[in-house]
Amino acid sequence: MRARPGWTVTVGMSSCGVAAGAEAVREAFRREIARRRLPAAIRITGCVGMCHREVLAEVSPPGGGATIYGDLTPERAARIVERHLLGGEPVREWIVADDRAPLHALPYFAKQKKIVLRNCGFIDPEEIDDAISMGGYEALRAVLAEGSPEAVIACVEASGLRGRGGAGYPTGAKWRRTRESPGAEKYVICNADEGDPGAFMDRSVLEGDPHTVLEGLAIAAYAVGASRGVVYVRAEYPLAVRRLRAAIGQAERRGLLGRDILGSGFDFSVALMEGAGAFVCGEETALIASLEGGRGMPRLRPPFPAARGLRGMPTCINNVETLANVPWIVRHGAERYAAIGTPGSRGTKVFALAGKVARGGLVEVPMGITLREIIEEIGGGSGTGLPVKAVQIGGPSGGCLPASRFDTPVDYESLKESGAIMGSGGMIVLDESACMVDIARYFLSFTRDESCGKCTFCRVGTKRMLEILDRIALGRAEEGDLDLLEELGRSVGIASLCGLGQTAPNPVLTTLRFFREEYEAHIRDRRCPAKKCRALFRYRVDPSRCTGCGACARVCPVGAVAGEKGRPHLIDEARCTRCGLCVEACPADAIAAE
Amino acid sequence: MKSTIAKSDAARDAAFRRLLSGAEESGSLIPLLQKTQGLYGYLPERALVRIARRLRLSPAQVYGVATFYGQFRLRPAGRHLVTVCHGTACHVAGAERISEALEGALGIRTGGTTPDGLFTLRNVACLGCCSLAPVMMVGETAHGRLTPAKAKAVLRRRAR
């Protein structure tokens, strides 16, 4: 560990922190500390999960007792240096947590249980010593010292760990099948091709604690008998790629990856492959096709990759979050892991909580917690003033559950029964401003674009379903279209080869199940209750409130607003594109949708 | 992918030849395409043909892979690549309006490049900065909590 002078300032530098301006905040801390010649070091860390308070930074005085600040800007950073580091007085107004009100006691964290995210937001992800000081690579060391791959597999089986990428296949069973399959060589692959829109769990883990993932992968390799591994990362995650590449290099130099690891005789090397932007490559056989240099198209299973995978050899593919659980399980024992959660779904699950939610970010909760606890107690409700209407779980493969179903426990079986799925962990909260037809259209247009085109029902069926949804949104649908939509949805699910097509109709089918009346309003009354579908509402100026200031006319990009200065304005309905800019520009709240 | 616009054509061609000589098996096709695009900013047809020859693949196979993946471009991109996130959180936060505002300001459709070669506008399924929705990336810098006006202001600063 590097010598730390007096004070330490730790800035959260994950992608979401950086997007919120963390670079400038770090620079402001650096500049002010240098200018005042203070004995303070600046560190970085990953994402602690409180995306709603980014930019975050922790200020630790020499004697301990850290203060965590949120909502930082460069100006606020300068004030903190002046008043806290120099003056010794914390700046109350931006404090998120301190000794008196610690992080874990906040409503956001009280119900969370951190296993996968245990180091994220605490260690410097670019320093292997930070990971090691938190017990990193101890599980690998113990496994190699014991020398029994069979014991590792038995431990993971006993833990009840299931794949966190979406399908929930038991991890131990996958490892056993790979180990037992004959092959001159075997491979392990870490699937980091996180493609669901609205999901960023794997990205945060890779950016915040890459060594835990590498350790999990090395343990998997030892258990199944592989000497080579690949991490397949989505190319849209440049920071995750950079940190992972650095972590692999550091682990190799320490003898924790590479030849004869820790003197055990076990060889394991890891290569990094960047995806090239195809959602379907999250499916394991498509991922392998992509690694082999081809178009990422899934193939029929069996044979499963555990029997015939990369280059025809037995291959074990696990998701990032799954692997990040493994070192904890090995170190703390299968029983302790299995004691968390429900009988069918052990352990914890990480969710990316976003959308219309007051406290969004990355949360890790014990399985069996209810949706209500996550959305209301952890997330703090919609935060928009409007009631929460529904939650979308599992991205384009998942479904929308209405607020009346929020007592559903979060476990693989209960969610499946409800019509949604656990999925990879995207959880988007929708308030009353959301139109469910629009949400269904959104996801279906995504799966239509991402369908690889191999199966007719997925390639053509999703397109036909989308055409029906477009008709509904335009107010041109007819009675009977909903039945057709359901029938098509069932057929696409049945007649598709891989998970993409099999689950593509879910967002449509669940919204039809729980929000049918909303579809019917679009069809029968030619009305969009949430006023989202542009053909089914119009903007009107209330002449009694309009002051004639002209703000609306100035922002209108199509020149659809006209009126004399000081007199009520009018919107030309034929020209208006329903962009809504005028509504925001109006200082008198005189424009409304109807 | 870092672009290396500053390099001369000759230097880029030389770097491409070095890339090719190091490539051997068809499994390396995608990384090779990625590096080629890193050099040229897109995948020129002559490069695709030479890659095919080197890896003993048909040009159709290489073209098939290059057009399957969203990352690859067959035409040069503008100096600034503007990527509007259309993830779920951004969608419910109004990503469509951001795209419309930028299309209007740049006078191009999503997928297009401005005639002066300054901006290319495109969509991405999700950048994973959902709490800052709506988000866009310009080059490698993410801009969050956008409004149509803020998004246009970001591009105005870049255009200078």
Interface residues (C-beta under 8 A of the other chain):
Chain A: S15 C16 V18 A19 A20 C51 H52 E54 E194 G195 D196 P197 G198 A199 F200 R203 A235 E236 Y237 P238 M273 E274 G275 A276 G277 A278 F279 S290 L291 E292 G293 G294 R295 G296 R311 A352 A354 G355 K356 G360 G361 Q392 G395 G426 I428 L430 A434 I439 Y442 F443 F446 E450 C452 V555 P557 T577 C579 G580 L581 E584
Chain B: M1 E25 S26 G27 S28 L29 I30 P31 L33 Q34 L55 G64 V65 F68 Y69 G70 Q71 F72 H86 G87 T88 A89 H91 V92 G94 R97 E100 A101 G104 V124 A125 C126 L127 G128 C129 C130 S131 L132 A133 V135 E140 A142 H143 G144 T147 P148 A149
